Structures are given as structure tokens and as C-alpha cells.
Amino acid sequence: MINTRTPDTMARPETQTAIVITAAGGPEVLEPETAAVPVPDAGQVLIRVTAAGINRHDVHQRSGGRHSDGTAVPGLEVCGTIAAVGPGVDEARIGERVMALVQGGGYAQYVVASVPLVLPAPDALSDIEAAGFPEAAFTTWWNFFHLMTLGKDGFALIHGGTSGVGHIALQAMSALGYRVLATAGTDAKVAAAKEFGAYEAFSYRDADLAAKVREATGDQGIAALLDVSAGAHLAQDIQMMAPDGQIAHLSGGGGAELSIPLRDIMAKRLCITGSLLRPLPLERKAAVAEDLRRDVLPLLGTRIRPTIAATFDLRDAARAHAAMEENAHIGKIMLTVDHD
């Protein structure tokens, strides 16, 4: 039987405010609506949300309309307190302050999350900061250490080192001894990437990018490269890669196609791959969560802290998306969630 006690001992409400994608289009299609409060299934918890992160995936989902699974409420990461538990989950967890990776639905006052993807929110982070951690951390660890096989003897590179994913990846990986280079689009962002821990950082607009990266690595080249640009720098990427290097793509670019110089790929034995985090099976995400619990969570609040570029009220999600599309921010754009 589902426990419906909430931290304030009130019953779980039947309805909530959620941000709904009303049609495919620009930020204006995001509108607050009254929606049913979800009920946690077996192995899930219901989270009373206090903050939620804005991610590029949300923007792509909004542009295309509802997600392929039918979800009309975007949002992949939240912080809040456990308000109810599904069958098989210890009722003692009600009231825990947590952060979680969720399968959509985060732009709301309540969302369900699978227990393996629910992490303790550190006291050293505010709710807004904690909500900005899960999606970036899961994305980083899945791509570099599960999809790819980065070791500390090789160099990594992230295109977009000051993005929501990039700035947390730089902090976490450099703190753990990985040598990670980064690119960014402005001088200010290049400088910020270095402050986040980049081994070296460059403008991705630099015509000599590949040569400068190879020089920075002592001509060793890049072993693992994370690309959020839908292959916009692929020619330079291939030049800068080490033999047996791996390139993972995070963005499909709205259906963009890659033109790949096959002989260059063969000469270096390169692997070009990519993945979407949301449809990844739960058991594979759970394995990433265990890595984060062991290696990354102990560093939160000391060596790793999400940078908050801007904060908007939940009902102003359209403005938050417009801010993301300006591409001027460094770090995370966040939503705060009021329950009044």
C-alpha cells in the first residue's frame, strides 16, 4: 500500500501545477496547467519538488512537442523531499531531502523517481544547486566511463566546457585526477572553463584548434571526446584524436547527418558513437548512480558545486527556455518551485 504522508503530515494532494508543452514550438508553448499528482509505482518515490534544472534536452523536446513516450511535462532533474513511496520502498524514507534523475515530469510540484536514481542532497548545497547536479553527472559518467572507456593515462575533451554538463564534468573529473580539455565560444567562457578545472581550454572557433589541442597534450591526442555540437567540429575532432580514440555525441542536431572521412577513421581506429540518456535502461543508469555515490558525491560542496547562471519561478519556464536559447549563460539555468 502506498504511504501518502508528506513531510508536513498533510495528505498527498490530488492536483498540482505543472508546466506543459502545449504544442511543438518556441518557449511560448510552455504553459502552467493543473495536473494530477503522480502516484509512485513499485520501486519509486514521489518527490515534493523545490527546484528543477533546465537542460538542452528539454528545449529539444519542447521544439518537437511531446516526448516519444507521451510525456508533455519536461524536466529531467530535481531536488526536494520524498513525499510518498511506492510498494517495496521503506516508508522511513518519507521526508528525506534528495536530488534525482527523473524520466521527464520535473517541471512540476511533484514528480516520481526510480529509487536507484535518487541520491541524497548534500547539506553543503542549496536545493537549487542540488537540482542542477544529477543530469550533468549522469551524462558525464555514462559517456566517459560506460559508453567510452577513459583512463587516467589518456586525455579527454569536452566541447562546451561551460555548459550545464560541461562545467560539472570539468570540476568532477579534474578533482578525480583526469586530464580534461575543453572548448567554448567566447573568451570569457574559455577563461571560465579553466577555472572549472580544464587542463587547457580553447575557442571552438579557432581554425587551429586541432593543432593547439595536440600541442597541449604533448602530441598524444584525445582519447575520449564528448561532443554536444551535433558534429559541428568533426573535421577538427578527427585530427586531434589519439589512436583508438572515442567520440561520443550528445546531440542529434535535429536529425543532422555526419559526413565522415572513412579513411581517417580507419587510420586511427577511431570509434564514433553517441547515446540518449533518457531511454537508457534503468539498470544501466543504476550502475552509473553507484559510481556517482562512490566517487563523486563525497566531493559535492567542496570540490564540486553547480554554478547557477539564472533562476526562474516554475511558472516562468518559458522565460527560462528563452534564456537557454540565447546561449550566453555559464553553468545551469534553474527553476524554483513554490507550493503556496
N, C-alpha and C positions, 0 to 999 in steps of 0.2 A: 504494500500500500504506500502511496506517495505521501511523504510528510509535507504539509503545506505551511508549517510555521515559518515566519520570516524573522529577521533579526529584531524587529520591534514588536514581535509576538502577534502581529496582525495577520489575518488570513491572506493567502496569496490572492491578489486582485484578479478579476476576470479579464479586464482590459488594460491597455497601456497605450502610450504614444510611441509610434514607430515611424521612421522615415521610409516612405515607399517610392519605388521607381514607377511612376505612373505611365511612362511611355519611354521608348528609346529616344535619346536626345541629349541636350545640354544640361547644365546644372539645374535649370529651372524645372526639370521634370521631377526633381526630388521634392516631395511634399509630406508634411507631417499628417498622419492619419491615426485614427483609433483602431487598434488591432487587438486580437485575442492574445492573452499571455500564454506562451507555450507551456506545455506540461512535459517535464523530463521523463524520458523513456528509461528502460533498464540501462544502467551504466552511465547515466547522465545526471547532471545537476542543473538547476535553474539559478542563474546569476542575476541579482539585482544590480543593474549596471550603473556605475557612476561616471565612467569615462570610456570612450571608444576611439580607436585610431582610424584615420583616413589613409587609404592605400591606393596605389595606382590601379590595382585590380578593381577596386570599387568604381573608379572612373570609367574603365573599360566596360564593366558590367552595366553601368548606367547608360553609356553610349549605345549599347546593344539591346537594352531592355532587361527583362527578367533573366536570371541565370538559367542555364540549361536544366537545372533541377527544379525550376519553377519559382525559386526564391525571388521575391520582389523587394525584400529589405536587405540592403547591402551591409557590409561590416564584417571583418574577419578577426578582430582582436578587441578585447575589453578588459576592464578592471571593475571589480565590485565585490559584493558579498554573496555567498551561497544562501539562497532563499528557500530552496526546497530540493529534495533529492528523489531520484527515481528508484525503482526496485533494484535491490542489491547494493545500494550505496549507503554507507554508515550515516545515520541521522545526526550523529555528533558533529558532522561537517557543517551543518547549518550554522551560519554566522561567520564562517571563515572568510577572511579577506583574500581574494585571489585575483590572478590575471589568467587569461585563457585565449587560446586559438579556437575560433568558432567557425562553423560551416555556414557562414552568412548569418544575417539577422542581428549583427552587432549594433546597428544604428537604432537602438530601441531601449526602453526602460528595463526590459527583461530579455534574456536570451538563454538558450540551453547550450551546454557544452559537454563533450565526452570527457569522462573523468581522467583518462590518461593525458589529456591536453590542458588540464587545469593545473596551474603552478601557483605556489604561494607568492603573494605580493610582498616584497621586502619592505620592512618598516622604513628603510632608508629612502624609498621612492614614494612620491606622492601618487595618488590614484591616476592622475593624468600621465605621469611618467611611466608608471607600471603598465598602463594600457597601450603605450607606444612600443612595448618590448616584444610581445610574442610573435607577431607576423614576421618581423625582421629577423629575429633569432632563428625561428624555424626555417625560414627561407635560406638563411646563410648556412646553417649546419646541414640541412638536407642537401644543398647543392655542392658544397665544398667537400663534405666528408661522407656522403652516402651516394649521391649521383656521380660525383667525381671523387678522386682519391688523393687529396692534397696531403703531403707530408711536410714536416718542418725543414726538410732539405731542399724544398722547391720554393719558388716564388709564386704568389698569387696576384691577380689584378682584378679590380672591380671598376667597371665603368659606372660613373655616378656615385662617387665616394661620399657625397654629402646628402644623398637621398635618404629616405626613411630606412631602407635596408642598409645602404652603404655605410652610413655613419655609425651604426651599431656594429656592423660587421668589422669595421676597422678597429673600433675600440676593443671588441671581444677577442678578435684573432690576434691583434698585436699584443694584448695583455697575456695571451697564452703562448707567445713566442713565435707566431707565424709572421713571415715577411710578406706584407700585402701592399702592393702599389695601387694607386687609384687615379682616375681621371675625373675631371669636372669641366663645366662650361665657362666659368669666369675666373678671374684671378682671385677674387675673394673666396670662391668655393675651393679652388686649389689650395689656398692657404688654410682653409678650414679643414680640408681632408688631412693635411699634415698634422694639424692639432688633434684630430681624432685618432692619430696613430699610424697614418700611412707611412710606409717605408720610404716612399717617394711619391709625388703627385704631379700630374701634368694636365694641361688643357687637352681635351679630346679633339679640339680644332687644330692642333699643331700638325702641320704637314710632315714633320719629322718625328712624330710620336713613337713609331716603332723603333727607330734608331735610338731615341733617348731612353726608352724602356730597356732595350737590350744593354745599353751602356750602364744604366743604373743597376742591372742585375749581373754586371761583370760578364756580359755576353752569354749568360746562362739561359736567358729567356724565361717565359712564363709557363709554369707547369699547369696552372688551373686558372681560368678566366671566367668571371661572372659578368654576363652582358645583359643590361636592361634596355638596350637601344634598338632591339629588333635587327641586329646585324648591321647597324649603320657604319660601323668601323671594321667590318670583317677583313678587308684587304690589309689594313694595318695590323689587326689581330693576328692573322696568319704569319705575318713577318716577324712578330715579336714572340711567337710561341717557341717553347723548348721542344726538342724531340719527344714524342709520346705525350705531348701536352693535350689538355682537355679544355673545351669551351662549352659552357652551359648557358643557354638562353632563357631569360625570364619572361620576355615579352614576345608575343606573336605578331606584334605590329599591325593588328587588324587584318591578318591574313597575308602579311608580306611574305615574299618568296626570296630565298637566298640564291645568289649566283656564286657557286663555289669553284675556285680553281683546283680541279681534282688532282692534278699532278703535284701541286704544292702540298696538298693534304697528304698524299701518298709519300712524298719525300720525307716528311717529318713524322709520319704515322700519327696524325692528329685525330682526335675524336671530337666531333661536334654534336652536341646533344642539347637537350632542354627539357623542361618539365613545367607542369602546373601544380602548385601546392594544394589547391582546394580539392581536386579529385583524387589525390593520393590516398590509398587505403589507410584506414585508421591505424592498423598495426605498424605501418611504416612511419607514420607520424609519431606514434607512441615511442618508437625506437629513437627518433630524434629528440623527443621530450626527455628521455632518460639521459642522453648525452648532455642536454642543457642543464638538467638538475645537477649532474655530477660536476661539470666543468665550468659552466657559465654563471649559474645563479649565485654561487659564493662571491662573485666579483661585482654583483649589482650594487650600485650605490657607492662603490669605491673606485674601481677601475672602469666601470661601465655605467653610463647614465644617458638615457634618451634625451636629446636636445629638442625642446618644444619650440617650433617656429611660430605657431599661431594656435589659438584656441577659440572655438566657436560653440555656441549653445547647440544642442541637438536639433532644435527647430531651424537653425541656420545652416543645415548641412549643405544646402545649395551654395551658400557663400564659401563654405569650406572647399567644396569641389572647384569653384571658380579660382580660389587661391592656389590650389594644387596645379591647375592647368596653366597658371602664369609661370610656373617653373622657377620662381625666384627664391623659394624657401630653402633653408638649410635645416635638415632634421625632419621632425614629424609635425603634421597638422592634425589637431585633435578635436574631439567633441566632448563637451561636458554634458552630463545627463541629470536633469532636475526631476525630483519626484513629488514636488508640491502640486 
